[in-house]
C-alpha cells in the first residue's frame, strides 16, 4: 500500500491476512524519517499485527503472530542518503524484538538491493510456515 497519508487508513484492512510487511523508508529524507517512525509504531501496535483470533463454535483462541518486516532503506543512490545503520537507528529498529526484521539498502529505480531483500523475506516466510 502507498505510504501517502491519504492511503494509510487503508493499511489495517490488510493486517489480518498479512504474512509479511515491506516498509520502504526514504533514506535521503532526514526530516520525514520521524513520520515514518510514527507510522511504524502505530502499525506495530495494531492488534491484528501481533495476534489472530481463531473462532469456532465453542471458544475464541488468541494466537500470537510473528509477521516479519523487511525495511528497504531506499534512495541509496543519493549523496545525502543515510546508510542502513543510520536508518535503523533513527527508526529505532533495535526495539523490535518480537519478530524477524531486516533492513536492506535499495535503489528502486535501478533495482539495487530489491532481490536481496525479497530473498530474505521469502526465506523467513518459508521458515514460519514450517
N, C-alpha and C positions, 0 to 999 in steps of 0.2 A: 504494500500500500504506500501511497505517496506520503511524504513527511510534511507536506504543506499543512498549515494549521487548519484549513477548512476541511481536510480529509481525516485528520487524526481521530475525530469522533467515530469514524467507521472502523477503526482498528479492532475494538473489542468485539465486534460481531464475528471475528475470525479466531478469537483466542481459544475457544473450546476445542476446536479440531486441529489446532496447530501442532505440528511435530517439531518445528524449529522456528527460530526468529532470525532474520537477517536485518541488521541495524546499520545503516550507512551514515557515517559521520563525515562532514566536510572538514577535512583536516587543515584546510587553509583558512577557515573562518574562526578565528580565535574569539571573536565577540559572541558568536551564536552557539559556541560549544556548551555553554551553561543551559541554553534552551534544550539542546539535545539531551543533556544530563537529566534535566527535569522531566522530560518526556519518558526517558528510560526508567526513572524512578516510579512514575505513575504506571507504566506498563508492568514493571516487576511487582508492584503492589496489588495488581488486579488479581482477585481470587482464581480466576479461570486459568491463569498462567502457572500457578503452583499447585492447583488441586482440581480434581474432577469429581463430580458427583455421579455415582452409579446407583440407579434407582431400579428396584424390581418390586414385585408385589408385596414383599414383606418388610423391606428395610431400605434405608439410604446409607450408602457407604461413601466415604471420602477417601480418594486415592491421591497420594502425592504425585505430582508430575515434575519431571526434570527436563523441561523444554530447553534445549541448548540454544545458545545465542552466538551467531557469527557477526562480528563487528568488522565492517570494511572502513578503514581509515582512508577515505577516498581523496582524490586530487593530489596524490603524492608527487605529481609532475611539477607542481607549482613551487617556486622558490620559498614562499612563506609558509609552506605546509609543515605542520607538526609531524614528528615521526610517530611510530606506533606507540612507543613508550610514553611520549608526551600526551597523546590522545587518551591512552589508558589511565594515566594519572589524572587528567582533567575530568574524565568521566567516572573516576573512582571505581574502576572495574575490579580492582582487587577485593572490593567488598562483596562481590558476587561469589558466594561460596556454596550455594545450594544447587548449582547446575554447571555443566560444562560451558565454557565460553572460550572464544579465540578472537584475537584481533589480527587482521590481515591488511597490510598496506596494499592499496589498489589505485589504479588509474582506469576508470571505467571507459574512457574514450579510447584508450589503446588496448584495453583488456588485461593490463598487467595485474597480477595478483588474484584475479577473479577465479580462475580454475583452482588455484591452491586453496582458497577459502572454501569453495564449494566441495572440493575433495575432503577437506577436514570435516565439514558438516555432514556429508553423506556417510562418512565412517562412523561418526557419533550416532547418527540416526540408526544405522545398521546395528551398532552395538546395543542401543537402547531397546531395540525390538527383540533382542535375544532373551 
